Amino acid sequence: MIVIAIAGFCAGGINAIVGSGTLVTFPTLVAFGYPPVVATMSNAVGLVAGGVSGTWGYRRELGGQWDRLRWQIPASLLGAALGAWLLLHLPDKAFTTIVPILLVGALILVVTGPRIQSWARARAEAEGRTPDHVGTGRMVALTAVTFAVGVYGGYFTAAQGILLIGVMGALLPESMQRMNAAKNLLSLLVNVVAAASYTMVAFDRIDWAAAGLIAVGSLVGGSVGARYGRRLSPTALRAAIVALGLIGLWRLLTA
């Protein structure tokens, strides 16, 4: 019980800063003998609490993003519903084989994000547009990818935050902290939809003791992570994302 609660605390903090906390709690539950689907569903339910505290901690950075989020939020909700349905109908490890590939791609985008943004700004200025303008094409692409990440998150929540940060960093003229705030909100919504779906359809397959321990730990961890994550410089935050992402990739490949 202590180990699971500590894993929940670590996951809550990591999710608030980076977004791969499931790579701590999921292997912990599996190591204690929980079947993969039971671990996935119990973990998703428990991490909702950490998502709430992490999102609340970043509430100031969400200001001014609602014109874009009004498209991303429905995309995340619909994607999460589809992903949760797939988890209940597809083989246990149907998606896990592509997780390392997605994670590598996301980390590459996190690293190259500044260069991509600089190129986008230069192109916008050359075309007479404001550098912070997000055109229809990029908005459509962002919404579509947000939906796809929502499907993935509803099925297997690990590293969905890194995927979102990577894509938003490539498509949006936003700061790392503001993108992190949007990532926290969208990841929370995906977890809420997934948790609600699991509860309604497979209530008896959720281990509520494990979910409760993760919830308590992640609630505190999310608050702590948001408090200190907001103080990191863009470079430090980007480095933290890459470092923890590589650790998560190593855990996935050696599991």
N, C-alpha and C positions, 0 to 999 in steps of 0.2 A: 504493500500500500504506500509506503514511504517513497519507494523508487518511482512508482507510477505518478505520484503527486509531484515529485521533483522533475520528472520528465515533462509533466504538464506545465510547470513553471518555466522550464527552459523553452518549451515549444511556444508558449505565449509570448515570451520576450523575443524570441527569434522571429516569430510571425510579425510582430510589430515593427521590427527593424528590416527584416529581409523577406520572410515569407516562405520558409521551408521547415517550419516546426514539426510538421507531420513526420519528417525524417528522423525525429527523435522519439516521438510517442508511438508511432506505428511499429518500429522494430522492437521497442520495449514491450509492447503488448504481445507481439508474436513470440518474443523470447520467453515470456511467461506462459506460453502455451495457448494463447487465444488464436482461433482460426483466422485466416486473413480477412475474410468478409466481416466477421464479428469485430475484429480489431479496427477495420476501416470505419464501420458504422459507429462503434463506441467512441472512437477517436473524433469523428466529425461532430458528434453530439457534444462531447466534452470541450472541444476547442471553440465552440460558439462563444463561451464566456470570455475567453481570451481575446477573441475578435472584437467583442464589444468594448472591452477596456482599452485595447490598442487603438481602435477607431476613435474613441472618445478622446484619447490622449493627443491625437492628431487632428482634432476638429478644426483648429484655426487654419491649418493648411488646406482644408477643403474649400475655404471661401473662394468664390470666383470661378469654380470649376463646374458649376451645375449645368451650364449650357451644353457641355460635353457629356457629363454624367447622366443626363436625362436620356441619352441614347445608350450609354454603356450599361446602366443599371438594368433595364429590361433585357438586354442581351445576356447579362450574367445570370439573371433569374431564369430565363428560358433555357439557357445552356445547362445550368445546374439541375433543373428538373429532368432534362434528357439524360444527363450523366448519372443521376441517381437511379433512373429507370434502367439504364444499361447495367449498373452494378447488380441490380436484382435479377437480371435476365441473362447476362453473359458469364462465361467462365471466370473464375476468381482472378486470374492473372492476364486477362485479355489485353489490358492497356499497359501493364507494367513493363513490357518489353520495349515500349517506345519512350518511356520516361527518361532514360539516360540521354537519348538523342535530343529530346525536347530541351532538357536541362542544359546540355552543351550549347545548343543554339541560342538559348536565352542568355547564357553567360557571355557569349560572343557579342550579343546585342548590348548587354550592359557595358562591356568594355568599349565597344565602338560607338556607343550612343553619342558622346560629345562630338566626334567627327561627323556623324550623320546629321546631328543638329546644326553644326556649323555649315555644312554643305547646304542644308535646307534653308538656313537663314540667308546665305549668300545668293541662292537661287531666287528666293522671295524678293530680295532687294533688287536683283537684276530685272525682275519682272514687274517691279513697281508695287509690290504688295508689302504689307507690314510683316516683319519677321515672325510675329506671334500669331499670324493668321493660319487657321487650320482649314484647308480646302475641303470640298465635298468628297473628293477621292480619298483623301486621308481619313476623313471621318467615317466613310463607308468601310474602309479597310480596318480601322480601329474597332468599329462596332462588330465586324465579322470575326476578327481575331478574339475580341472579348467574349463573344458567344462560344467560340471554340475552346477557349481556356475555361469557360464556365462548364462546358460539357466534361472536359478533363477533370476539373475540380470537383464536380458532382460525383464523378466516378472514383477518382483517386486524388485526394487533396494535396499530396506532397508536391511542393515546389511551384504551386500555381501562382504564388506571389512573385517569384522570380520571373516566370513567364510573362506576367503582366508588366512588370517593371521593364523587362527587356523590350517588349513591343512598344510600350508607351514612350520609352526613351528614344526609340527609332522614329516614331511618328509625331511626337508632340514637342513643341518648344516650351517645355516646362522644367522647373527645377527638380532635383532629385527628391527633396522633402515633400513637395506638392504631389509628385507622382506616387510617392510612398503612401501619402494620405489617401489618395484615390485607390491605390492597391489594397489598403487595409479595408476600406469600405466595401469594395467589390468582392474581396475574398470572404468577408463576413457574410455578405448576402448569399454567396454560393454555399457556405457552410450552413446557414440557416435553412435554405431550401433543402439541402441534402439531409440535414438532421431531421427536419419535419417529415420528409418523405420516408426516411428509414423508420421513424417512430410510428407513422401511420400504417406502413405496409409490413414492417418486420419488427414490431415492438419486442417480441420474444427473442429475437436474435441479437439484441443489444445488451451488452453487459453493463447494467446501470451503475454498479459499484465502480467499475473502471472509469466510466464516463464521468461520474461525479468527482472522482479524485482528479482527473484531468481538468475538469471544469474549475475546481478550486485553485489548483496550481496555475492554470493558464490565466485565470482572472487577475491574479497578482502579477504574474510574469508579463502579461500584456501591458499593464499599467507601468511597470518598471521599464520595460523595453521602449515604450513610447516616450517616457520621460527622458531617457538618456539618448535614444535614437534621434530625437529632434535637435539635440545639441551637436550632432556630428556634422562636419563639413561635407559638401557634396562628394569630394574625393574620398574621404574616410567612409562615407556611407556606401559608395560604390565599391570600395575595397572590401568592406564587410560583407556585402552581397556576394561578391566573387569568392571570397574565402570560404564563407559558409556554404555557398553553392557547390564548391569543389569538394568540401567535406561530405555534403549530402550525396554528391555523385559517387564518391568513393564508397559510401555506405551502401548505395544501391547496387553497385557493381560487385561488391564483395559479400552481399547478403546471401 
